[in-house]
Amino acid sequence: MKIHILPLQTHGDDRGSLIALEEGKNIPFPVKRVYYMFNTGEGVRRGYHAHKTLKQVAIAVRGSCRFLLDDGREKIDITLDNPCQGLLIESFIWREMYDFSPDCVLMVLADQLYEEGDYVRDYAQFMDMVGQ
Ligand code: TYD
């Protein structure tokens, strides 16, 4: 499985740092939705789904968390702990997020509005859909 980490250019000076996210520039799709997770409880593991068509970029804008990514053939574990990096997650990737630091703010940009029909929430069904 190819993991795409998008480097996000930081505009920093002695006042601090600033990152701009722009569709078609550092975000490779039209941005229709942005959501973020925070105050995630200790030991919480969430996600447990794949998407049929949705593309997303996840950024730990503060703190850290880990992603388990699974395309049905291979599982990859990746830590997001850098606000200068975006994790691109294509469709048909099962994801679980865990090990959130107490201060973690995980922001996600998506190319579609929220649509429950785009979710695959059953792992056996996901494996079936990816032909495994
Ligand atoms: P959920 O899909 O359970 O989150 P995760 O996949 O991270 O475990 O979403 C939690 C709740 O938030 C659920 O009631 C659906 C709602 N939600 C929205 O209304 N809009 C959104 O863009 C997202 C991602 C979730």
Residues whose N, C-alpha, C, O or C-beta is under 5 A from the ligand:
A	BS01	TYD	Y35 R46 G47 Y114
